[in-house]
């Protein structure tokens, strides 16, 4: 196995070019392409501008900038990716498009070359369906912006070979990333386990609490951004789409309910930072309310519970979940670390309290996961 095999990238938008930068800066030769010629034609200039800003800030030398640019080759078509040992797609988030791309790539590349998807929502087994070598397919889910975010979620499907997993992990760790193994389940780890952070905040909002005081309670508990500030950063429309996707994938379970307040926020057009107004964006921060600790316990209890539901489904570990949540969302602690902070009896008591006062349709939100209840 070569130390620095060629890496292929398909899709030269923000994510694809960012992933190309990650590997090129780490010394990997990168061959990248895009179906749209303007994206191909501008790729080197866009990467050059990004790297130059790092040079200007003193975070990169001119020699490293030039070496990184020299490692990126922009290809005119897929056939030029034939030498690559790992190809990562970062194209439109549509199952049929990803299936068609991998079917086109498969006869062009070596039998042991890895096909990786950067999907954040589609099932990996479905993307691999129909391939002659589905065992060399997996997800490498980078977070935006890829050069800055340390976490990569690696999600194999049931038929992915151990060799494929090991090689993809080795090369991505060599590019400076923390790789966490995830199950082929909706939302992987971060997008799945983050839902209660937003959802329980929205439940509190529906009960008459203000977004500002909920955020203040969570920042007082050590979170850099409260749930509504985080929604404003991501975009309320993006958050709603992720929530609705999870709600559908998990058979409309109320743990993933898209709350009316989030839908109304999207309908208003006040999506957060990108539109200049959101739930709390540009408002002065509030002081933590008197019951800030109770608000934090409520939200963290649901985070703990969701993590246990995911753990019970297999394919990950408590340590992996905690690391993913800290790195993927900049949380001060993962859900299992929160469990250690509060203690199991306090978490179970809070879930029981919430279930008792919730409307009948929402009571299942607070059913404790088997692993949480039985230990």
C-alpha positions, 0 to 999 in steps of 0.5 A, spaced: 500 500 500 503 506 497 503 511 503 500 517 499 495 514 493 492 518 488 485 521 491 479 522 486 474 527 487 467 528 483 464 535 485 468 541 485 463 545 489 464 548 496 465 541 499 468 537 494 474 543 493 474 543 500 475 535 501 480 536 495 484 541 499 484 536 505 488 531 501 492 535 497 495 539 503 497 532 506 501 530 501 496 526 497 496 527 489 488 529 487 485 528 481 478 532 481 473 533 476 466 536 475 460 535 470 460 543 469 465 546 466 465 552 469 466 549 476 472 545 473 475 551 470 475 555 476 477 550 481 485 552 481 483 559 482 478 558 487 483 554 491 489 558 490 485 564 493 483 560 499 490 558 500 493 565 499 488 567 505 492 562 509 498 565 507 496 572 508 494 570 515 501 567 517 498 560 517 501 557 511 507 558 507 508 560 500 512 554 499 506 549 502 501 553 498 504 552 491 506 545 493 498 544 495 496 547 488 501 542 484 498 536 487 491 538 484 489 536 477 483 538 474 480 532 470 476 533 464 472 527 465 471 521 469 476 516 465 482 521 468 480 518 475 482 511 473 489 511 477 485 513 484 485 508 489 480 512 493 474 516 490 470 521 494 463 524 490 461 530 493 455 531 488 448 533 488 444 529 494 440 525 490 440 517 490 439 516 483 445 521 481 450 518 486 448 511 484 449 513 476 456 516 478 458 510 481 456 505 476 460 509 471 466 509 475 466 502 477 469 499 470 474 505 469 478 504 476 482 498 479 478 493 482 480 494 489 479 502 489 474 505 494 468 509 492 466 513 497 460 518 498 460 524 502 452 523 503 449 526 510 443 523 509 442 517 504 443 510 506 450 507 503 447 500 502 442 503 497 448 507 493 452 501 493 446 497 490 447 494 483 454 495 483 459 489 481 463 490 487 459 493 493 464 491 498 468 497 496 463 502 497 462 506 504 461 513 506 466 519 508 462 524 511 466 531 511 463 537 515 463 544 512 468 547 511 472 540 510 479 544 511 477 546 518 473 541 521 476 535 524 471 530 524 470 525 518 464 520 519 466 513 516 459 509 515 460 502 511 454 498 509 453 491 511 457 488 505 463 493 506 469 489 506 474 490 512 480 492 508 476 497 504 474 500 511 481 500 514 484 503 508 479 509 507 480 510 515 488 510 514 488 515 508 483 520 511 487 519 518 493 521 514 490 527 512 489 529 519 482 528 520 479 524 526 475 518 523 469 515 527 466 509 525 458 510 524 453 505 522 449 505 516 443 509 519 439 515 518 443 521 520 450 517 522 452 520 529 452 527 529 445 529 525 442 523 528 444 525 536 443 532 535 436 532 533 434 533 541 438 539 542 434 543 537 428 539 538 427 540 545 429 547 545 423 548 540 419 544 545 420 549 550 419 555 545 412 552 544 411 552 552 412 559 552 420 560 553 424 565 549 429 563 544 434 567 548 433 565 555 433 557 552 440 559 549 443 563 555 441 557 559 445 552 554 451 557 554 451 557 561 452 550 561 458 550 557 455 550 550 459 555 545 452 556 541 445 555 544 440 551 540 437 557 536 444 560 535 446 554 532 440 554 528 441 561 525 448 559 523 446 553 519 440 556 517 433 554 519 431 551 512 437 547 512 435 545 519 428 543 517 430 539 511 434 535 516 429 534 521 424 532 516 428 527 513 430 524 519 422 524 521 421 520 515 427 516 515 425 514 522 417 513 521 415 519 524 417 518 531 416 524 535 423 524 537 424 527 530 418 532 530 419 538 526 416 543 530 411 548 528 415 554 530 421 551 526 416 551 520 413 558 521 420 561 522 422 558 515 416 560 512 417 567 515 424 567 511 428 569 517 433 563 516 438 566 520 445 569 519 444 568 511 438 572 511 440 577 516 435 575 522 433 569 525 431 566 532 436 570 536 441 573 530 443 580 532 439 580 538 443 582 544 444 575 549 439 574 554 442 573 561 441 565 564 434 565 567 433 562 574 432 555 572 437 555 567 440 548 570 433 545 569 433 547 562 440 544 561 438 538 564 432 537 560 435 538 553 441 534 555 437 528 558 434 528 551 441 528 548 443 522 552 437 518 551 438 519 543 445 517 544 443 510 547 437 509 542 443 509 537 448 505 541 443 500 541 442 499 534 449 497 533 455 500 529 458 505 534 461 506 541 460 511 547 467 514 546 465 514 538 459 518 539 462 523 544 468 524 540 463 525 534 459 530 538 464 534 540 468 535 534 462 535 529 458 540 533 463 543 538 459 541 544 463 541 551 461 534 552 458 528 549 452 525 551 455 519 555 460 524 558 453 528 560 450 522 563 456 521 567 455 528 570 448 528 572 448 520 573 443 515 571 438 516 576 437 524 574 437 523 567 431 517 568 427 521 572 427 527 568 425 523 562 419 520 566 417 527 568 417 530 561 413 524 559 408 525 564 407 532 562 407 531 555 401 531 550 399 524 549 402 524 542 409 526 544 410 522 550 414 517 546 419 522 545 421 521 552 421 513 552 428 511 555 432 507 550 433 500 553 441 501 554 439 507 558 433 504 562 436 497 564 443 499 566 
